[in-house]
């Protein structure tokens, strides 16, 4: 079992949502954190709310040089990296093609820009973050976990061909990374998993139209949204339990995708 006390977490998307919830939980358990985000002001606001040993780093995860600098910063300021949590992500929902109800002809389609931006941040940004942090972990003999964020959307959600594709990739990455580390004799030192939340009670979701939110909750057996703190707790529990590796762990309240079973 790994101890969080004194361990260093690098968290992108750390100024809000699940990322900030993880930082808060990690610090409460005696860990140290580097939180990164593209929004410097939001980072400072987050830092002012967090209690414990925490550093901030402005980072555009789609830029290779930023991710390289982030990993180096964590080593310089904190002396190591034990948890990598690349939680930065966006959504740009739209149907791939949308026929007009009257003419039957396609009147709208998902733009390449909206598809590409989601892939750039949710997939390429994750790759760059974990590649650079893994290099530093190996070079500095750090023991720990790479924890990705997938989603129930990885199973395929209409209107999210961009987002669902990236989250499906997050479900495959732990197996690939674990296999590669196993070949190099590293899998007992650096593990990789993904957590896949359902509908999480972030500020954005809680402020949805109430009818739309009620429709979502009708398919959740526990009858409520998952709290960000619950996702953060799962990430911390997986970090501590070194038998958990190479898998995707769902946390969705028993969500039924379109069927109550």
HELIX and SHEET records of a PDB file:
HELIX    1   1 UNK A   17  UNK A   28  1                                  12    
HELIX    2   2 UNK A   40  UNK A   49  1                                  10    
HELIX    3   3 UNK A   64  UNK A   78  1                                  15    
HELIX    4   4 UNK A  112  UNK A  119  1                                   8    
HELIX    5   5 UNK A  120  UNK A  124  3                                   5    
HELIX    6   6 UNK A  125  UNK A  139  1                                  15    
HELIX    7   7 UNK A  152  UNK A  155  5                                   4    
HELIX    8   8 UNK A  161  UNK A  183  1                                  23    
HELIX    9   9 UNK A  203  UNK A  206  1                                   4    
HELIX   10  10 UNK A  210  UNK A  217  1                                   8    
HELIX   11  11 UNK A  228  UNK A  240  1                                  13    
SHEET    1   A 7 UNK A  54  UNK A  58  0                                        
SHEET    2   A 7 UNK A  32  UNK A  37  1                                        
SHEET    3   A 7 UNK A   8  UNK A  12  1                                        
SHEET    4   A 7 UNK A  83  UNK A  86  1                                        
SHEET    5   A 7 UNK A 144  UNK A 151  1                                        
SHEET    6   A 7 UNK A 190  UNK A 197  1                                        
SHEET    7   A 7 UNK A 248  UNK A 251  1                                        
SHEET    1   B 2 UNK A  97  UNK A  99  0                                        
SHEET    2   B 2 UNK A 106  UNK A 109 -1                                        
END                                                                             
